[in-house]
Amino acid sequence: MVKVQKTTNDQLIVTIPKMIAQFKEIDKGTQVVFKDHTQNSFIVEIVREKKES
């Protein structure tokens, strides 16, 4: 379980567990979007740049 933390300037922060971040190749600067899922949940989607072929 992860707890929501609050900074001194009232921003809320959710920490991604290290094992999940490594597995999903998430690092500092990785962009994510939050998408509504159900009334009590949302999905965190990693924004990956599409490689041109």
C-alpha positions in Angstrom: 0.0 0.0 0.0 1.2 3.5 -0.8 0.1 6.6 1.2 -0.6 10.0 -0.4 1.8 12.7 1.0 1.3 16.4 1.1 4.2 18.9 0.5 4.6 22.3 2.2 3.0 24.0 -0.9 -0.1 21.8 -0.8 0.8 19.4 -3.6 -0.1 15.8 -3.2 2.5 13.1 -4.0 2.1 9.4 -4.6 5.3 7.3 -4.5 5.7 4.5 -7.0 7.3 1.4 -5.3 10.8 0.8 -6.6 10.0 -2.7 -7.9 7.1 -1.5 -10.0 9.1 1.5 -11.3 12.0 -0.8 -12.4 9.6 -3.3 -14.0 7.8 -0.6 -15.9 11.0 1.3 -16.7 9.7 4.5 -14.9 12.4 7.0 -14.0 12.6 10.6 -13.0 11.0 12.7 -15.7 8.7 9.9 -17.0 5.4 11.4 -18.0 2.1 9.7 -16.9 -1.6 10.5 -17.2 -4.3 9.6 -14.8 -7.5 8.1 -16.3 -10.8 7.6 -14.6 -11.6 3.9 -14.2 -14.3 3.5 -11.6 -15.8 5.6 -8.9 -13.0 4.7 -6.5 -10.1 4.0 -8.8 -8.0 5.4 -11.7 -5.4 4.1 -14.1 -1.9 5.5 -14.3 -0.8 5.3 -18.0 2.8 5.9 -19.0 3.3 8.3 -21.9 5.8 6.8 -24.2 7.1 8.6 -27.3 6.3 6.6 -30.5 9.4 5.6 -32.4 9.4 6.5 -36.1 10.2 3.7 -38.4 
